[in-house]
């Protein structure tokens, strides 16, 4: 059982990010781990985060949907967690995958406000609704994780509906995220190493994307150490892209000037591997390394590196007369353009590409049979 739980925690880890370009919702981890009614188990369990991220992925119809987790520092030594769980949370903190704070306060709401993300919480935040008007005015921005028939489900606290809503990022957030910041604490996981903490991560997570600074002091400040951040220059141009297979968003990744990304059936030098989602015919057609994405002068450029060529659907048009084919050529992506590796296998800008089919995939909780059985028996 210990090995199975470790595999679940490893799977959950793949759904954590503090990169604004990849996060799809914000959670307070110390709150989520105590939703004992989700599984009927012990007072605190890190596995409950898996139930919540599964619910997010299902209701967004987006595989691998990632959450931005804010963590109270006390959770790293919480005796209600197992020693292994505490070790895992500390590793996540050291790797910059979660944001650890001495006091959470309204940081969850601040991150959601700056980035335009939904909050997954049972709290109603009555005392701060005057500062975050969208809490009461925008359906789907505050979603409560509750027990469902086969796990957790998300219920809107305002306005009804079952789909978490993405709002407009705060203009202040756009300004601070356009810059790179440095914390005077050199070991700061989020603002100390210029993205070095991400060096060993998979390409779709190795972006070095810094989280938003806290702005409660009136100027950019490190939320963990409470110290003013130094502006070290403009953030290099980057763009979030998404892969859609058979109508479902399967993966998001970021392309920046110094981090090109290859997408294909099974790229040899890392990259975005699609093989697990492809039909047999699609696997035969799509090359191991099929198309390379990079940033040039602030534009996303797609380069065909395949055997059979890469399609381009300008503006997302499905009209075959408008489809173009790249044969070892490049194409600057315009808004709405879809790069087609095979019919039904597309890559486009994440801000315009959405799922068009329900998600039916393996849960991150698949390796926790005892927990799954307990949920199904309820």
C-alpha positions in Angstrom: 0.0 0.0 0.0 2.9 2.4 0.8 4.2 2.0 -2.8 0.8 2.6 -4.2 0.3 5.7 -2.2 3.7 7.0 -3.4 2.6 6.5 -7.0 -0.6 8.5 -6.4 1.4 11.3 -4.8 3.8 11.3 -7.8 0.8 11.5 -10.1 -0.6 14.4 -8.1 2.7 16.1 -8.3 2.3 16.3 -12.1 -0.8 18.5 -11.5 1.0 21.2 -9.4 2.4 24.4 -10.8 3.1 28.0 -9.7 3.5 29.0 -13.4 0.6 31.5 -14.2 0.6 30.2 -17.8 -0.2 26.6 -16.7 -2.4 26.9 -13.6 -6.2 26.3 -14.0 -7.4 26.9 -10.4 -6.1 28.0 -7.0 -6.4 25.9 -3.8 -5.4 26.2 -0.2 -3.7 22.8 0.4 -4.1 22.9 4.2 -7.8 23.3 3.7 -8.2 20.6 1.0 -6.3 17.9 2.9 -9.0 18.1 5.7 -12.0 17.4 3.6 -12.5 14.1 5.4 -16.0 13.5 4.0 -14.5 13.1 0.5 -13.1 9.6 1.5 -14.2 8.9 5.0 -10.6 8.6 6.1 -8.3 10.1 8.7 -8.3 13.8 9.7 -5.8 14.9 7.1 -4.7 13.2 3.9 -2.7 14.5 1.0 -4.6 12.1 -1.3 -7.6 14.4 -1.1 -5.8 16.8 -3.4 -5.9 14.1 -6.0 -9.7 13.8 -5.7 -10.0 17.6 -6.1 -7.7 17.8 -9.2 -9.6 14.9 -10.7 -12.8 16.9 -10.3 -11.2 20.0 -11.8 -10.0 18.0 -14.9 -13.4 16.3 -15.4 -15.4 19.5 -15.1 -13.1 21.5 -17.3 -12.9 18.5 -19.7 -9.2 19.0 -19.7 -6.7 16.2 -19.0 -3.8 17.1 -16.7 -5.4 20.3 -15.5 -3.0 21.8 -13.0 -3.6 23.7 -9.7 -1.8 26.5 -8.0 -1.5 25.4 -4.4 -0.9 27.8 -1.6 0.4 26.1 1.6 0.5 27.2 5.2 4.0 26.5 6.5 2.6 24.6 9.4 1.4 21.8 7.1 5.1 20.8 6.6 5.1 19.6 10.2 1.4 18.7 10.6 1.2 15.5 12.7 -2.1 14.6 11.1 -0.2 13.8 7.9 2.0 10.8 7.6 5.8 11.3 7.7 5.9 10.5 4.0 3.2 13.1 3.2 5.1 15.7 5.1 8.3 14.8 3.2 6.4 15.1 -0.1 5.0 18.5 0.7 8.5 19.7 1.7 9.8 18.5 -1.6 7.1 20.3 -3.5 8.0 23.4 -1.6 11.7 23.1 -2.3 11.0 22.5 -6.0 8.8 25.6 -6.3 5.7 23.5 -7.2 3.7 25.0 -4.3 3.8 28.3 -2.6 4.6 28.1 1.1 3.6 31.0 3.3 3.9 31.7 7.1 0.3 33.0 6.9 -2.1 32.2 4.1 -4.5 35.1 4.7 -6.2 36.0 1.5 -3.3 34.9 -0.7 -5.5 32.3 -2.5 -7.9 35.1 -3.5 -5.0 37.4 -4.5 -3.5 34.9 -6.8 -6.9 34.1 -8.3 -7.6 37.8 -8.8 -4.2 38.6 -10.4 -4.4 35.6 -12.8 -8.2 35.4 -13.4 -8.4 31.9 -12.0 -11.2 30.1 -10.1 -10.8 29.2 -6.4 -11.6 25.7 -5.2 -12.7 26.1 -1.6 -15.6 25.6 0.8 -14.9 28.9 2.4 -17.2 31.8 1.5 -14.8 34.6 2.2 -17.5 36.8 3.5 -15.2 39.3 5.1 -13.2 40.2 1.9 -15.9 40.2 -0.7 -15.8 44.0 -1.0 -12.2 43.7 -2.2 -12.8 40.8 -4.6 -16.1 41.6 -6.3 -16.0 38.6 -8.5 -16.6 36.3 -5.5 -20.2 37.3 -5.5 -20.6 38.5 -9.1 -19.1 35.8 -11.4 -20.5 32.3 -11.5 -17.9 29.6 -11.4 -15.1 31.6 -9.8 -15.7 30.1 -6.4 -16.2 26.3 -6.5 -16.7 24.1 -3.5 -15.2 20.6 -3.6 -17.9 18.2 -2.2 -18.4 14.4 -2.1 -19.9 12.9 -5.2 -20.9 9.3 -6.2 -17.4 8.4 -7.4 -15.2 11.0 -5.8 -15.2 14.7 -5.5 -17.2 17.1 -7.6 -17.1 20.9 -7.8 -20.2 22.9 -7.0 -20.5 26.7 -7.7 -21.1 28.7 -4.6 -22.4 31.6 -6.7 -24.6 31.4 -9.8 -24.9 27.7 -10.2 -23.3 25.6 -12.9 -20.6 22.9 -12.8 -17.8 24.4 -14.9 -15.1 26.5 -13.2 -14.9 29.9 -14.8 -11.8 31.7 -16.0 -12.0 35.4 -15.5 -10.0 38.4 -16.8 -6.7 38.8 -15.1 -6.3 42.0 -13.0 -4.4 44.7 -15.0 -1.9 44.9 -12.1 -1.2 41.2 -12.5 -0.4 41.7 -16.2 2.1 44.4 -15.3 3.9 42.5 -12.6 4.0 39.3 -14.7 5.6 41.2 -17.5 8.7 41.5 -15.3 11.2 39.1 -13.6 11.7 39.5 -9.9 14.4 38.4 -7.5 14.0 37.8 -3.7 16.9 38.9 -1.5 16.7 35.4 0.0 18.8 33.5 -2.5 17.2 30.1 -1.6 13.7 31.4 -2.3 12.1 28.6 -4.4 9.9 31.0 -6.4 12.0 34.2 -6.7 15.5 33.2 -5.8 17.0 31.2 -8.6 15.6 32.6 -11.8 13.8 29.4 -12.6 16.7 27.1 -11.7 14.4 25.0 -9.5 12.7 23.8 -12.7 15.8 22.5 -14.4 15.0 18.8 -13.8 11.3 19.0 -14.7 9.6 17.7 -17.9 9.5 20.2 -20.8 5.9 21.1 -20.3 6.7 22.2 -16.8 10.2 23.5 -17.2 9.2 27.1 -17.9 10.7 28.9 -15.0 7.4 30.9 -14.9 7.4 32.9 -11.7 4.3 33.2 -9.5 2.8 36.6 -9.1 4.3 38.6 -6.3 2.0 39.8 -3.5 0.9 43.4 -3.9 -0.6 44.0 -0.5 2.3 46.3 0.5 1.8 48.4 -2.5 4.8 47.1 -4.3 5.9 43.6 -5.5 6.9 41.6 -2.4 7.9 38.0 -1.9 4.8 36.3 -0.3 7.0 33.8 1.5 9.7 36.0 3.0 7.8 39.3 3.2 10.7 41.2 1.5 10.6 43.6 -1.4 11.5 42.0 -4.7 14.0 43.5 -7.1 13.0 44.0 -10.7 15.7 42.2 -12.8 14.2 42.9 -16.2 11.5 42.1 -18.7 10.2 38.6 -18.7 11.3 36.9 -22.0 8.4 36.4 -24.4 6.5 33.2 -23.9 3.2 31.6 -25.0 1.1 28.8 -23.5 0.1 26.2 -26.1 -2.4 23.4 -25.8 -2.7 19.9 -27.4 -6.2 18.7 -28.3 -6.7 15.1 -29.2 -10.2 13.9 -30.3 -11.8 17.0 -28.9 -10.1 17.0 -25.5 -7.3 19.2 -24.2 -4.7 16.7 -23.2 -1.7 18.9 -22.3 -0.6 22.5 -21.9 3.0 23.6 -22.3 4.9 26.9 -22.6 7.2 27.9 -25.3 9.7 30.7 -24.6 12.6 32.2 -26.4 15.2 29.9 -24.8 12.9 26.9 -24.5 11.6 25.5 -27.8 9.4 22.4 -27.5 9.0 19.4 -29.9 5.6 17.7 -30.1 5.3 14.2 -31.6 4.4 10.6 -31.0 7.5 10.1 -28.7 10.2 12.8 -29.1 13.7 11.4 -28.6 15.0 14.4 -26.8 12.1 15.0 -24.5 9.1 17.2 -25.4 5.4 16.5 -25.5 4.7 12.8 -26.1 1.3 12.1 -27.7 1.5 8.4 -28.2 -0.7 7.4 -25.2 -3.7 9.3 -26.7 -3.4 8.3 -30.3 -5.2 5.7 -32.4 -3.1 3.0 -34.2 -3.5 4.9 -37.5 -2.5 8.2 -35.9 0.6 6.6 -34.4 1.7 5.3 -37.8 1.2 8.7 -39.3 2.6 11.0 -36.6 6.4 11.1 -36.4 8.3 10.6 -33.2 9.3 14.2 -33.4 6.7 15.9 -35.6 6.6 19.6 -35.1 8.9 22.1 -33.3 7.5 25.2 -31.6 9.7 28.2 -30.7 9.4 31.9 -30.0 10.9 34.4 -32.5 10.6 38.1 -32.0 7.6 37.6 -29.7 5.8 35.3 -32.2 5.2 31.5 -31.9 6.7 29.7 -34.9 5.8 26.1 -35.8 8.4 24.1 -37.9 7.5 20.8 -39.5 10.2 18.2 -38.7 8.1 15.2 -39.6 8.1 12.5 -42.3 4.6 13.1 -43.6 4.2 16.8 -43.1 2.2 19.0 -40.8 -1.2 20.7 -41.5 -2.2 24.3 -40.7 -5.8 25.3 -40.3 -5.8 29.1 -40.5 -8.1 30.6 -37.9 -9.1 27.1 -36.8 -11.1 26.5 -40.0 -12.1 22.9 -40.7 -12.7 23.7 -44.4 -10.4 21.4 -46.3 -10.0 24.0 -49.1 -8.2 26.3 -46.6 -6.0 23.7 -45.1 -2.3 24.2 -45.7 0.6 21.7 -45.5 4.1 22.4 -44.1 6.9 20.2 -45.5 10.0 21.1 -43.4 8.7 24.7 -43.5 7.8 27.2 -40.8 4.6 29.0 -40.0 4.0 32.0 -37.6 0.9 31.2 -35.6 -1.9 33.8 -36.0 -4.7 34.0 -33.4 -6.9 30.9 -33.8 -4.5 29.0 -36.0 -4.4 25.2 -35.5 -1.4 23.1 -36.2 -2.7 19.6 -37.3 -0.5 16.6 -36.9 -3.3 14.2 -37.9 -7.1 14.7 -38.2 -8.3 15.4 -34.7 -4.8 16.0 -33.3 -4.3 19.8 -33.0 -2.0 22.2 -31.3 -3.0 25.9 -30.8 -2.6 28.8 -28.5 -4.1 27.8 -25.1 -6.1 31.0 -24.7 -8.2 30.2 -27.7 -8.2 26.4 -27.8 -10.9 24.7 -25.7 -12.1 21.1 -25.3 -15.1 20.0 -27.4 -15.7 16.6 -25.9 -16.1 15.2 -22.4 -13.0 13.9 -20.6 -12.8 10.2 -20.1 -9.4 9.3 -18.7 -7.6 7.5 -15.9 -7.7 9.2 -12.5 -4.6 10.3 -10.6 -6.2 8.1 -7.9 -6.0 4.9 -10.0 -3.2 3.5 -7.8 -5.2 3.9 -4.6 -7.5 0.9 -4.7 -8.5 0.9 -1.0 -9.5 4.6 -1.2 -11.4 4.1 -4.5 -13.3 1.1 -3.2 -14.4 3.1 -0.1 -15.7 5.9 -2.3 -17.6 3.6 -4.6 -19.3 1.8 -1.7 -20.8 5.0 -0.3 
